[in-house]
Amino acid sequence: MKRPIFLSVLCLCFFKAGFFPIFTQAGTGPRMVIEASRIDFGEVEQWDLLTHTFTLANEGDETLRIERVSPD
């Protein structure tokens, strides 16, 4: 009977110490939010010039650095 209580206390200690980061409170830092990540231009003709401006925002509490951008 003592074993389940011991395991419960041990798990509680690990949780409080941060050994289970998925269950702990999310840390602070940058958090990028994109207004719309995909745009549907519908049907277009070949060689039509298509443009769109993506709006990015940092809703975190630290500086957001964008170091690489890829069209994929």
PDB file of N, CA, C, O and CB in Angstrom:
ATOM      1  N   MET A   1       0.815  -1.194   0.000  1.00  0.00           N
ATOM      2  CA  MET A   1       0.000   0.000   0.000  1.00  0.00           C
ATOM      3  C   MET A   1       0.862   1.263   0.000  1.00  0.00           C
ATOM      4  O   MET A   1       0.429   2.308  -0.485  1.00  0.00           O
ATOM      5  CB  MET A   1      -0.929  -0.004   1.200  1.00  0.00           C
ATOM      6  N   LYS A   2       2.073   1.173   0.537  1.00  0.00           N
ATOM      7  CA  LYS A   2       2.943   2.344   0.604  1.00  0.00           C
ATOM      8  C   LYS A   2       3.514   2.696  -0.768  1.00  0.00           C
ATOM      9  O   LYS A   2       3.842   3.855  -1.023  1.00  0.00           O
ATOM     10  CB  LYS A   2       4.079   2.101   1.594  1.00  0.00           C
ATOM     11  N   ARG A   3       3.635   1.709  -1.650  1.00  0.00           N
ATOM     12  CA  ARG A   3       4.257   1.931  -2.951  1.00  0.00           C
ATOM     13  C   ARG A   3       3.490   2.960  -3.802  1.00  0.00           C
ATOM     14  O   ARG A   3       4.140   3.857  -4.339  1.00  0.00           O
ATOM     15  CB  ARG A   3       4.354   0.610  -3.703  1.00  0.00           C
ATOM     16  N   PRO A   4       2.150   2.897  -3.964  1.00  0.00           N
ATOM     17  CA  PRO A   4       1.431   3.901  -4.766  1.00  0.00           C
ATOM     18  C   PRO A   4       1.570   5.307  -4.195  1.00  0.00           C
ATOM     19  O   PRO A   4       1.646   6.276  -4.950  1.00  0.00           O
ATOM     20  CB  PRO A   4      -0.043   3.536  -4.860  1.00  0.00           C
ATOM     21  N   ILE A   5       1.604   5.427  -2.877  1.00  0.00           N
ATOM     22  CA  ILE A   5       1.765   6.751  -2.273  1.00  0.00           C
ATOM     23  C   ILE A   5       3.147   7.292  -2.580  1.00  0.00           C
ATOM     24  O   ILE A   5       3.296   8.472  -2.899  1.00  0.00           O
ATOM     25  CB  ILE A   5       1.537   6.694  -0.748  1.00  0.00           C
ATOM     26  N   PHE A   6       4.174   6.432  -2.486  1.00  0.00           N
ATOM     27  CA  PHE A   6       5.542   6.844  -2.792  1.00  0.00           C
ATOM     28  C   PHE A   6       5.658   7.307  -4.244  1.00  0.00           C
ATOM     29  O   PHE A   6       6.273   8.338  -4.515  1.00  0.00           O
ATOM     30  CB  PHE A   6       6.522   5.692  -2.522  1.00  0.00           C
ATOM     31  N   LEU A   7       5.071   6.552  -5.182  1.00  0.00           N
ATOM     32  CA  LEU A   7       5.135   6.924  -6.596  1.00  0.00           C
ATOM     33  C   LEU A   7       4.391   8.235  -6.853  1.00  0.00           C
ATOM     34  O   LEU A   7       4.828   9.046  -7.669  1.00  0.00           O
ATOM     35  CB  LEU A   7       4.548   5.803  -7.470  1.00  0.00           C
ATOM     36  N   SER A   8       3.298   8.439  -6.176  1.00  0.00           N
ATOM     37  CA  SER A   8       2.550   9.689  -6.342  1.00  0.00           C
ATOM     38  C   SER A   8       3.365  10.883  -5.869  1.00  0.00           C
ATOM     39  O   SER A   8       3.412  11.919  -6.532  1.00  0.00           O
ATOM     40  CB  SER A   8       1.226   9.626  -5.578  1.00  0.00           C
ATOM     41  N   VAL A   9       4.003  10.727  -4.720  1.00  0.00           N
ATOM     42  CA  VAL A   9       4.835  11.806  -4.183  1.00  0.00           C
ATOM     43  C   VAL A   9       6.032  12.049  -5.105  1.00  0.00           C
ATOM     44  O   VAL A   9       6.398  13.199  -5.350  1.00  0.00           O
ATOM     45  CB  VAL A   9       5.315  11.466  -2.744  1.00  0.00           C
ATOM     46  N   LEU A  10       6.640  10.983  -5.614  1.00  0.00           N
ATOM     47  CA  LEU A  10       7.778  11.116  -6.521  1.00  0.00           C
ATOM     48  C   LEU A  10       7.382  11.858  -7.803  1.00  0.00           C
ATOM     49  O   LEU A  10       8.103  12.746  -8.258  1.00  0.00           O
ATOM     50  CB  LEU A  10       8.346   9.732  -6.866  1.00  0.00           C
ATOM     51  N   CYS A  11       6.244  11.491  -8.374  1.00  0.00           N
ATOM     52  CA  CYS A  11       5.764  12.169  -9.588  1.00  0.00           C
ATOM     53  C   CYS A  11       5.472  13.643  -9.313  1.00  0.00           C
ATOM     54  O   CYS A  11       5.773  14.503 -10.140  1.00  0.00           O
ATOM     55  CB  CYS A  11       4.497  11.473 -10.128  1.00  0.00           C
ATOM     56  N   LEU A  12       4.892  13.930  -8.162  1.00  0.00           N
ATOM     57  CA  LEU A  12       4.614  15.313  -7.793  1.00  0.00           C
ATOM     58  C   LEU A  12       5.908  16.112  -7.669  1.00  0.00           C
ATOM     59  O   LEU A  12       5.960  17.269  -8.088  1.00  0.00           O
ATOM     60  CB  LEU A  12       3.827  15.369  -6.479  1.00  0.00           C
ATOM     61  N   CYS A  13       6.951  15.513  -7.099  1.00  0.00           N
ATOM     62  CA  CYS A  13       8.246  16.190  -6.972  1.00  0.00           C
ATOM     63  C   CYS A  13       8.842  16.474  -8.351  1.00  0.00           C
ATOM     64  O   CYS A  13       9.344  17.571  -8.593  1.00  0.00           O
ATOM     65  CB  CYS A  13       9.225  15.336  -6.132  1.00  0.00           C
ATOM     66  N   PHE A  14       8.789  15.490  -9.259  1.00  0.00           N
ATOM     67  CA  PHE A  14       9.302  15.703 -10.613  1.00  0.00           C
ATOM     68  C   PHE A  14       8.522  16.790 -11.334  1.00  0.00           C
ATOM     69  O   PHE A  14       9.101  17.615 -12.041  1.00  0.00           O
ATOM     70  CB  PHE A  14       9.247  14.406 -11.416  1.00  0.00           C
ATOM     71  N   PHE A  15       7.217  16.790 -11.154  1.00  0.00           N
ATOM     72  CA  PHE A  15       6.379  17.799 -11.797  1.00  0.00           C
ATOM     73  C   PHE A  15       6.757  19.199 -11.311  1.00  0.00           C
ATOM     74  O   PHE A  15       6.904  20.117 -12.118  1.00  0.00           O
ATOM     75  CB  PHE A  15       4.889  17.520 -11.519  1.00  0.00           C
ATOM     76  N   LYS A  16       6.913  19.361 -10.015  1.00  0.00           N
ATOM     77  CA  LYS A  16       7.265  20.664  -9.450  1.00  0.00           C
ATOM     78  C   LYS A  16       8.671  21.083  -9.841  1.00  0.00           C
ATOM     79  O   LYS A  16       8.947  22.275  -9.974  1.00  0.00           O
ATOM     80  CB  LYS A  16       7.140  20.635  -7.936  1.00  0.00           C
ATOM     81  N   ALA A  17       9.563  20.118 -10.027  1.00  0.00           N
ATOM     82  CA  ALA A  17      10.954  20.425 -10.374  1.00  0.00           C
ATOM     83  C   ALA A  17      11.115  20.727 -11.858  1.00  0.00           C
ATOM     84  O   ALA A  17      12.168  21.211 -12.275  1.00  0.00           O
ATOM     85  CB  ALA A  17      11.862  19.265  -9.984  1.00  0.00           C
ATOM     86  N   GLY A  18      10.107  20.456 -12.653  1.00  0.00           N
ATOM     87  CA  GLY A  18      10.166  20.769 -14.077  1.00  0.00           C
ATOM     88  C   GLY A  18      10.688  19.645 -14.944  1.00  0.00           C
ATOM     89  O   GLY A  18      11.100  19.894 -16.076  1.00  0.00           O
ATOM     90  N   PHE A  19      10.685  18.417 -14.454  1.00  0.00           N
ATOM     91  CA  PHE A  19      11.155  17.289 -15.246  1.00  0.00           C
ATOM     92  C   PHE A  19      10.129  16.861 -16.296  1.00  0.00           C
ATOM     93  O   PHE A  19      10.455  16.109 -17.215  1.00  0.00           O
ATOM     94  CB  PHE A  19      11.483  16.120 -14.338  1.00  0.00           C
ATOM     95  N   PHE A  20       8.915  17.332 -16.161  1.00  0.00           N
ATOM     96  CA  PHE A  20       7.890  17.047 -17.154  1.00  0.00           C
ATOM     97  C   PHE A  20       7.503  18.362 -17.809  1.00  0.00           C
ATOM     98  O   PHE A  20       6.457  18.922 -17.480  1.00  0.00           O
ATOM     99  CB  PHE A  20       6.648  16.342 -16.514  1.00  0.00           C
ATOM    100  N   PRO A  21       8.323  18.874 -18.732  1.00  0.00           N
ATOM    101  CA  PRO A  21       8.080  20.203 -19.291  1.00  0.00           C
ATOM    102  C   PRO A  21       6.774  20.327 -20.053  1.00  0.00           C
ATOM    103  O   PRO A  21       6.247  21.433 -20.180  1.00  0.00           O
ATOM    104  CB  PRO A  21       9.198  20.574 -20.190  1.00  0.00           C
ATOM    105  N   ILE A  22       6.232  19.222 -20.568  1.00  0.00           N
ATOM    106  CA  ILE A  22       4.987  19.318 -21.320  1.00  0.00           C
ATOM    107  C   ILE A  22       3.825  19.701 -20.395  1.00  0.00           C
ATOM    108  O   ILE A  22       2.831  20.263 -20.854  1.00  0.00           O
ATOM    109  CB  ILE A  22       4.687  17.985 -22.035  1.00  0.00           C
ATOM    110  N   PHE A  23       3.944  19.404 -19.112  1.00  0.00           N
ATOM    111  CA  PHE A  23       2.877  19.714 -18.173  1.00  0.00           C
ATOM    112  C   PHE A  23       3.099  21.016 -17.419  1.00  0.00           C
ATOM    113  O   PHE A  23       2.185  21.520 -16.766  1.00  0.00           O
ATOM    114  CB  PHE A  23       2.727  18.596 -17.198  1.00  0.00           C
ATOM    115  N   THR A  24       4.308  21.563 -17.505  1.00  0.00           N
ATOM    116  CA  THR A  24       4.576  22.803 -16.795  1.00  0.00           C
ATOM    117  C   THR A  24       4.072  23.984 -17.601  1.00  0.00           C
ATOM    118  O   THR A  24       3.741  23.838 -18.777  1.00  0.00           O
ATOM    119  CB  THR A  24       6.072  22.952 -16.504  1.00  0.00           C
ATOM    120  N   GLN A  25       4.013  25.125 -16.993  1.00  0.00           N
ATOM    121  CA  GLN A  25       3.503  26.327 -17.653  1.00  0.00           C
ATOM    122  C   GLN A  25       4.439  26.729 -18.784  1.00  0.00           C
ATOM    123  O   GLN A  25       5.660  26.655 -18.645  1.00  0.00           O
ATOM    124  CB  GLN A  25       3.347  27.489 -16.641  1.00  0.00           C
ATOM    125  N   ALA A  26       3.866  27.151 -19.900  1.00  0.00           N
ATOM    126  CA  ALA A  26       4.661  27.566 -21.052  1.00  0.00           C
ATOM    127  C   ALA A  26       5.536  28.749 -20.680  1.00  0.00           C
ATOM    128  O   ALA A  26       5.108  29.668 -19.982  1.00  0.00           O
ATOM    129  CB  ALA A  26       3.756  27.922 -22.244  1.00  0.00           C
ATOM    130  N   GLY A  27       6.777  28.705 -21.164  1.00  0.00           N
ATOM    131  CA  GLY A  27       7.715  29.775 -20.860  1.00  0.00           C
ATOM    132  C   GLY A  27       7.441  31.016 -21.692  1.00  0.00           C
ATOM    133  O   GLY A  27       6.616  31.015 -22.605  1.00  0.00           O
ATOM    134  N   THR A  28       8.146  32.049 -21.352  1.00  0.00           N
ATOM    135  CA  THR A  28       8.005  33.291 -22.095  1.00  0.00           C
ATOM    136  C   THR A  28       8.935  33.258 -23.292  1.00  0.00           C
ATOM    137  O   THR A  28       9.770  32.361 -23.413  1.00  0.00           O
ATOM    138  CB  THR A  28       8.304  34.515 -21.200  1.00  0.00           C
ATOM    139  N   GLY A  29       8.797  34.207 -24.150  1.00  0.00           N
ATOM    140  CA  GLY A  29       9.647  34.287 -25.333  1.00  0.00           C
ATOM    141  C   GLY A  29       8.875  34.856 -26.497  1.00  0.00           C
ATOM    142  O   GLY A  29       7.733  35.292 -26.346  1.00  0.00           O
ATOM    143  N   PRO A  30       9.503  34.853 -27.669  1.00  0.00           N
ATOM    144  CA  PRO A  30       8.813  35.358 -28.851  1.00  0.00           C
ATOM    145  C   PRO A  30       7.736  34.377 -29.317  1.00  0.00           C
ATOM    146  O   PRO A  30       7.874  33.166 -29.149  1.00  0.00           O
ATOM    147  CB  PRO A  30       9.814  35.621 -29.980  1.00  0.00           C
ATOM    148  N   ARG A  31       6.675  34.907 -29.898  1.00  0.00           N
ATOM    149  CA  ARG A  31       5.601  34.070 -30.435  1.00  0.00           C
ATOM    150  C   ARG A  31       5.056  34.736 -31.691  1.00  0.00           C
ATOM    151  O   ARG A  31       4.357  35.747 -31.625  1.00  0.00           O
ATOM    152  CB  ARG A  31       4.465  33.850 -29.379  1.00  0.00           C
ATOM    153  N   MET A  32       5.392  34.145 -32.845  1.00  0.00           N
ATOM    154  CA  MET A  32       4.973  34.718 -34.117  1.00  0.00           C
ATOM    155  C   MET A  32       3.566  34.259 -34.461  1.00  0.00           C
ATOM    156  O   MET A  32       3.235  33.078 -34.353  1.00  0.00           O
ATOM    157  CB  MET A  32       5.952  34.334 -35.235  1.00  0.00           C
ATOM    158  N   VAL A  33       2.742  35.217 -34.880  1.00  0.00           N
ATOM    159  CA  VAL A  33       1.374  34.938 -35.292  1.00  0.00           C
ATOM    160  C   VAL A  33       1.224  35.447 -36.724  1.00  0.00           C
ATOM    161  O   VAL A  33       1.583  36.585 -37.027  1.00  0.00           O
ATOM    162  CB  VAL A  33       0.323  35.609 -34.321  1.00  0.00           C
ATOM    163  N   ILE A  34       0.690  34.594 -37.601  1.00  0.00           N
ATOM    164  CA  ILE A  34       0.487  34.948 -39.002  1.00  0.00           C
ATOM    165  C   ILE A  34      -1.005  35.105 -39.245  1.00  0.00           C
ATOM    166  O   ILE A  34      -1.800  34.246 -38.867  1.00  0.00           O
ATOM    167  CB  ILE A  34       1.099  33.875 -39.957  1.00  0.00           C
ATOM    168  N   GLU A  35      -1.377  36.215 -39.881  1.00  0.00           N
ATOM    169  CA  GLU A  35      -2.795  36.498 -40.136  1.00  0.00           C
ATOM    170  C   GLU A  35      -3.434  35.360 -40.931  1.00  0.00           C
ATOM    171  O   GLU A  35      -4.479  34.847 -40.532  1.00  0.00           O
ATOM    172  CB  GLU A  35      -2.954  37.836 -40.898  1.00  0.00           C
ATOM    173  N   ALA A  36      -2.831  34.963 -42.036  1.00  0.00           N
ATOM    174  CA  ALA A  36      -3.302  33.846 -42.864  1.00  0.00           C
ATOM    175  C   ALA A  36      -2.081  33.188 -43.479  1.00  0.00           C
ATOM    176  O   ALA A  36      -1.301  33.847 -44.166  1.00  0.00           O
ATOM    177  CB  ALA A  36      -4.312  34.325 -43.976  1.00  0.00           C
ATOM    178  N   SER A  37      -1.907  31.891 -43.241  1.00  0.00           N
ATOM    179  CA  SER A  37      -0.702  31.222 -43.733  1.00  0.00           C
ATOM    180  C   SER A  37      -0.839  30.724 -45.165  1.00  0.00           C
ATOM    181  O   SER A  37       0.170  30.410 -45.798  1.00  0.00           O
ATOM    182  CB  SER A  37      -0.360  30.066 -42.834  1.00  0.00           C
ATOM    183  N   ARG A  38      -2.044  30.644 -45.690  1.00  0.00           N
ATOM    184  CA  ARG A  38      -2.263  30.220 -47.081  1.00  0.00           C
ATOM    185  C   ARG A  38      -3.253  31.160 -47.749  1.00  0.00           C
ATOM    186  O   ARG A  38      -4.210  31.625 -47.130  1.00  0.00           O
ATOM    187  CB  ARG A  38      -2.779  28.754 -47.145  1.00  0.00           C
ATOM    188  N   ILE A  39      -3.008  31.426 -49.012  1.00  0.00           N
ATOM    189  CA  ILE A  39      -3.883  32.306 -49.793  1.00  0.00           C
ATOM    190  C   ILE A  39      -4.327  31.546 -51.038  1.00  0.00           C
ATOM    191  O   ILE A  39      -3.501  30.933 -51.714  1.00  0.00           O
ATOM    192  CB  ILE A  39      -3.156  33.649 -50.179  1.00  0.00           C
ATOM    193  N   ASP A  40      -5.607  31.578 -51.343  1.00  0.00           N
ATOM    194  CA  ASP A  40      -6.143  30.953 -52.551  1.00  0.00           C
ATOM    195  C   ASP A  40      -6.425  32.058 -53.564  1.00  0.00           C
ATOM    196  O   ASP A  40      -7.336  32.863 -53.375  1.00  0.00           O
ATOM    197  CB  ASP A  40      -7.443  30.119 -52.242  1.00  0.00           C
ATOM    198  N   PHE A  41      -5.650  32.092 -54.626  1.00  0.00           N
ATOM    199  CA  PHE A  41      -5.826  33.106 -55.659  1.00  0.00           C
ATOM    200  C   PHE A  41      -6.883  32.707 -56.685  1.00  0.00           C
ATOM    201  O   PHE A  41      -7.188  33.482 -57.591  1.00  0.00           O
ATOM    202  CB  PHE A  41      -4.508  33.368 -56.357  1.00  0.00           C
ATOM    203  N   GLY A  42      -7.441  31.515 -56.552  1.00  0.00           N
ATOM    204  CA  GLY A  42      -8.453  31.067 -57.507  1.00  0.00           C
ATOM    205  C   GLY A  42      -7.810  30.704 -58.837  1.00  0.00           C
ATOM    206  O   GLY A  42      -6.639  30.328 -58.885  1.00  0.00           O
ATOM    207  N   GLU A  43      -8.571  30.815 -59.905  1.00  0.00           N
ATOM    208  CA  GLU A  43      -8.037  30.515 -61.236  1.00  0.00           C
ATOM    209  C   GLU A  43      -7.344  31.747 -61.792  1.00  0.00           C
ATOM    210  O   GLU A  43      -7.891  32.850 -61.762  1.00  0.00           O
ATOM    211  CB  GLU A  43      -9.162  30.043 -62.196  1.00  0.00           C
ATOM    212  N   VAL A  44      -6.137  31.548 -62.300  1.00  0.00           N
ATOM    213  CA  VAL A  44      -5.365  32.643 -62.891  1.00  0.00           C
ATOM    214  C   VAL A  44      -4.798  32.181 -64.218  1.00  0.00           C
ATOM    215  O   VAL A  44      -4.661  30.984 -64.472  1.00  0.00           O
ATOM    216  CB  VAL A  44      -4.228  33.113 -61.939  1.00  0.00           C
ATOM    217  N   GLU A  45      -4.475  33.136 -65.049  1.00  0.00           N
ATOM    218  CA  GLU A  45      -3.866  32.843 -66.346  1.00  0.00           C
ATOM    219  C   GLU A  45      -2.361  32.698 -66.175  1.00  0.00           C
ATOM    220  O   GLU A  45      -1.770  33.256 -65.251  1.00  0.00           O
ATOM    221  CB  GLU A  45      -4.195  33.953 -67.381  1.00  0.00           C
ATOM    222  N   GLN A  46      -1.752  31.941 -67.079  1.00  0.00           N
ATOM    223  CA  GLN A  46      -0.301  31.785 -67.050  1.00  0.00           C
ATOM    224  C   GLN A  46       0.360  33.153 -67.201  1.00  0.00           C
ATOM    225  O   GLN A  46      -0.082  33.975 -68.003  1.00  0.00           O
ATOM    226  CB  GLN A  46       0.176  30.818 -68.169  1.00  0.00           C
ATOM    227  N   TRP A  47       1.388  33.385 -66.449  1.00  0.00           N
ATOM    228  CA  TRP A  47       2.201  34.605 -66.435  1.00  0.00           C
ATOM    229  C   TRP A  47       1.530  35.776 -65.729  1.00  0.00           C
ATOM    230  O   TRP A  47       2.074  36.880 -65.730  1.00  0.00           O
ATOM    231  CB  TRP A  47       2.533  35.004 -67.841  1.00  0.00           C
ATOM    232  N   ASP A  48       0.363  35.564 -65.125  1.00  0.00           N
ATOM    233  CA  ASP A  48      -0.231  36.628 -64.313  1.00  0.00           C
ATOM    234  C   ASP A  48       0.663  36.873 -63.091  1.00  0.00           C
ATOM    235  O   ASP A  48       1.173  35.929 -62.487  1.00  0.00           O
ATOM    236  CB  ASP A  48      -1.694  36.254 -63.874  1.00  0.00           C
ATOM    237  N   LEU A  49       0.840  38.107 -62.747  1.00  0.00           N
ATOM    238  CA  LEU A  49       1.629  38.465 -61.574  1.00  0.00           C
ATOM    239  C   LEU A  49       0.715  38.466 -60.351  1.00  0.00           C
ATOM    240  O   LEU A  49      -0.259  39.216 -60.292  1.00  0.00           O
ATOM    241  CB  LEU A  49       2.316  39.855 -61.760  1.00  0.00           C
ATOM    242  N   LEU A  50       1.037  37.625 -59.386  1.00  0.00           N
ATOM    243  CA  LEU A  50       0.230  37.510 -58.180  1.00  0.00           C
ATOM    244  C   LEU A  50       1.039  38.007 -56.986  1.00  0.00           C
ATOM    245  O   LEU A  50       2.201  37.636 -56.820  1.00  0.00           O
ATOM    246  CB  LEU A  50      -0.237  36.047 -57.960  1.00  0.00           C
ATOM    247  N   THR A  51       0.431  38.832 -56.171  1.00  0.00           N
ATOM    248  CA  THR A  51       1.110  39.320 -54.975  1.00  0.00           C
ATOM    249  C   THR A  51       0.155  39.268 -53.786  1.00  0.00           C
ATOM    250  O   THR A  51      -1.064  39.353 -53.930  1.00  0.00           O
ATOM    251  CB  THR A  51       1.638  40.762 -55.190  1.00  0.00           C
ATOM    252  N   HIS A  52       0.752  39.127 -52.617  1.00  0.00           N
ATOM    253  CA  HIS A  52      -0.011  39.177 -51.374  1.00  0.00           C
ATOM    254  C   HIS A  52       0.944  39.598 -50.269  1.00  0.00           C
ATOM    255  O   HIS A  52       2.101  39.178 -50.253  1.00  0.00           O
ATOM    256  CB  HIS A  52      -0.687  37.795 -51.050  1.00  0.00           C
ATOM    257  N   THR A  53       0.482  40.400 -49.374  1.00  0.00           N
ATOM    258  CA  THR A  53       1.286  40.811 -48.226  1.00  0.00           C
ATOM    259  C   THR A  53       0.820  40.025 -47.015  1.00  0.00           C
ATOM    260  O   THR A  53      -0.340  40.111 -46.615  1.00  0.00           O
ATOM    261  CB  THR A  53       1.178  42.349 -47.972  1.00  0.00           C
ATOM    262  N   PHE A  54       1.740  39.252 -46.429  1.00  0.00           N
ATOM    263  CA  PHE A  54       1.442  38.500 -45.218  1.00  0.00           C
ATOM    264  C   PHE A  54       1.727  39.385 -44.009  1.00  0.00           C
ATOM    265  O   PHE A  54       2.773  40.029 -43.936  1.00  0.00           O
ATOM    266  CB  PHE A  54       2.275  37.183 -45.154  1.00  0.00           C
ATOM    267  N   THR A  55       0.808  39.414 -43.080  1.00  0.00           N
ATOM    268  CA  THR A  55       0.973  40.210 -41.875  1.00  0.00           C
ATOM    269  C   THR A  55       1.443  39.306 -40.742  1.00  0.00           C
ATOM    270  O   THR A  55       0.768  38.344 -40.374  1.00  0.00           O
ATOM    271  CB  THR A  55      -0.348  40.932 -41.498  1.00  0.00           C
ATOM    272  N   LEU A  56       2.613  39.632 -40.197  1.00  0.00           N
ATOM    273  CA  LEU A  56       3.189  38.890 -39.081  1.00  0.00           C
ATOM    274  C   LEU A  56       3.171  39.771 -37.844  1.00  0.00           C
ATOM    275  O   LEU A  56       3.324  40.988 -37.939  1.00  0.00           O
ATOM    276  CB  LEU A  56       4.634  38.421 -39.404  1.00  0.00           C
ATOM    277  N   ALA A  57       2.985  39.162 -36.692  1.00  0.00           N
ATOM    278  CA  ALA A  57       3.008  39.913 -35.442  1.00  0.00           C
ATOM    279  C   ALA A  57       3.720  39.082 -34.382  1.00  0.00           C
ATOM    280  O   ALA A  57       3.643  37.853 -34.387  1.00  0.00           O
ATOM    281  CB  ALA A  57       1.566  40.284 -34.983  1.00  0.00           C
ATOM    282  N   ASN A  58       4.404  39.751 -33.486  1.00  0.00           N
ATOM    283  CA  ASN A  58       5.035  39.107 -32.353  1.00  0.00           C
ATOM    284  C   ASN A  58       4.150  39.339 -31.135  1.00  0.00           C
ATOM    285  O   ASN A  58       4.072  40.455 -30.621  1.00  0.00           O
ATOM    286  CB  ASN A  58       6.482  39.648 -32.121  1.00  0.00           C
ATOM    287  N   GLU A  59       3.489  38.293 -30.678  1.00  0.00           N
ATOM    288  CA  GLU A  59       2.630  38.409 -29.511  1.00  0.00           C
ATOM    289  C   GLU A  59       3.319  37.903 -28.250  1.00  0.00           C
ATOM    290  O   GLU A  59       2.688  37.757 -27.203  1.00  0.00           O
ATOM    291  CB  GLU A  59       1.339  37.649 -29.736  1.00  0.00           C
ATOM    292  N   GLY A  60       4.615  37.638 -28.358  1.00  0.00           N
ATOM    293  CA  GLY A  60       5.385  37.210 -27.196  1.00  0.00           C
ATOM    294  C   GLY A  60       5.941  38.409 -26.454  1.00  0.00           C
ATOM    295  O   GLY A  60       5.662  39.558 -26.797  1.00  0.00           O
ATOM    296  N   ASP A  61       6.728  38.126 -25.436  1.00  0.00           N
ATOM    297  CA  ASP A  61       7.280  39.207 -24.636  1.00  0.00           C
ATOM    298  C   ASP A  61       8.786  39.381 -24.824  1.00  0.00           C
ATOM    299  O   ASP A  61       9.431  40.073 -24.037  1.00  0.00           O
ATOM    300  CB  ASP A  61       6.978  38.965 -23.186  1.00  0.00           C
ATOM    301  N   GLU A  62       9.355  38.753 -25.868  1.00  0.00           N
ATOM    302  CA  GLU A  62      10.755  38.938 -26.217  1.00  0.00           C
ATOM    303  C   GLU A  62      10.855  39.236 -27.702  1.00  0.00           C
ATOM    304  O   GLU A  62       9.885  39.074 -28.442  1.00  0.00           O
ATOM    305  CB  GLU A  62      11.595  37.691 -25.844  1.00  0.00           C
ATOM    306  N   THR A  63      12.026  39.670 -28.136  1.00  0.00           N
ATOM    307  CA  THR A  63      12.250  40.035 -29.535  1.00  0.00           C
ATOM    308  C   THR A  63      12.158  38.804 -30.432  1.00  0.00           C
ATOM    309  O   THR A  63      12.747  37.763 -30.141  1.00  0.00           O
ATOM    310  CB  THR A  63      13.622  40.717 -29.704  1.00  0.00           C
ATOM    311  N   LEU A  64      11.413  38.937 -31.522  1.00  0.00           N
ATOM    312  CA  LEU A  64      11.276  37.878 -32.512  1.00  0.00           C
ATOM    313  C   LEU A  64      12.278  38.124 -33.619  1.00  0.00           C
ATOM    314  O   LEU A  64      12.274  39.188 -34.238  1.00  0.00           O
ATOM    315  CB  LEU A  64       9.830  37.809 -33.074  1.00  0.00           C
ATOM    316  N   ARG A  65      13.138  37.146 -33.874  1.00  0.00           N
ATOM    317  CA  ARG A  65      14.125  37.254 -34.953  1.00  0.00           C
ATOM    318  C   ARG A  65      13.775  36.257 -36.048  1.00  0.00           C
ATOM    319  O   ARG A  65      13.689  35.056 -35.791  1.00  0.00           O
ATOM    320  CB  ARG A  65      15.572  37.004 -34.421  1.00  0.00           C
ATOM    321  N   ILE A  66      13.570  36.748 -37.274  1.00  0.00           N
ATOM    322  CA  ILE A  66      13.319  35.896 -38.423  1.00  0.00           C
ATOM    323  C   ILE A  66      14.630  35.774 -39.156  1.00  0.00           C
ATOM    324  O   ILE A  66      15.102  36.749 -39.740  1.00  0.00           O
ATOM    325  CB  ILE A  66      12.185  36.463 -39.347  1.00  0.00           C
ATOM    326  N   GLU A  67      15.238  34.587 -39.142  1.00  0.00           N
ATOM    327  CA  GLU A  67      16.563  34.404 -39.717  1.00  0.00           C
ATOM    328  C   GLU A  67      16.534  33.779 -41.096  1.00  0.00           C
ATOM    329  O   GLU A  67      17.441  34.028 -41.890  1.00  0.00           O
ATOM    330  CB  GLU A  67      17.393  33.562 -38.813  1.00  0.00           C
ATOM    331  N   ARG A  68      15.537  32.984 -41.411  1.00  0.00           N
ATOM    332  CA  ARG A  68      15.440  32.346 -42.719  1.00  0.00           C
ATOM    333  C   ARG A  68      13.984  32.334 -43.170  1.00  0.00           C
ATOM    334  O   ARG A  68      13.076  32.176 -42.354  1.00  0.00           O
ATOM    335  CB  ARG A  68      16.014  30.905 -42.679  1.00  0.00           C
ATOM    336  N   VAL A  69      13.766  32.500 -44.470  1.00  0.00           N
ATOM    337  CA  VAL A  69      12.425  32.455 -45.047  1.00  0.00           C
ATOM    338  C   VAL A  69      12.498  31.528 -46.247  1.00  0.00           C
ATOM    339  O   VAL A  69      13.439  31.593 -47.038  1.00  0.00           O
ATOM    340  CB  VAL A  69      11.904  33.894 -45.453  1.00  0.00           C
ATOM    341  N   SER A  70      11.486  30.651 -46.379  1.00  0.00           N
ATOM    342  CA  SER A  70      11.439  29.713 -47.481  1.00  0.00           C
ATOM    343  C   SER A  70      10.028  29.697 -48.057  1.00  0.00           C
ATOM    344  O   SER A  70       9.064  29.823 -47.302  1.00  0.00           O
ATOM    345  CB  SER A  70      11.871  28.299 -47.024  1.00  0.00           C
ATOM    346  N   PRO A  71       9.877  29.545 -49.375  1.00  0.00           N
ATOM    347  CA  PRO A  71       8.553  29.508 -49.982  1.00  0.00           C
ATOM    348  C   PRO A  71       7.841  28.171 -49.776  1.00  0.00           C
ATOM    349  O   PRO A  71       6.683  28.037 -50.172  1.00  0.00           O
ATOM    350  CB  PRO A  71       8.662  29.798 -51.455  1.00  0.00           C
ATOM    351  N   ASP A  72       8.486  27.194 -49.179  1.00  0.00           N
ATOM    352  CA  ASP A  72       7.884  25.869 -48.983  1.00  0.00           C
ATOM    353  C   ASP A  72       6.989  25.837 -47.776  1.00  0.00           C
ATOM    354  O   ASP A  72       6.404  24.799 -47.468  1.00  0.00           O
ATOM    355  CB  ASP A  72       8.956  24.811 -48.845  1.00  0.00           C
TER     356      ASP A  72
END
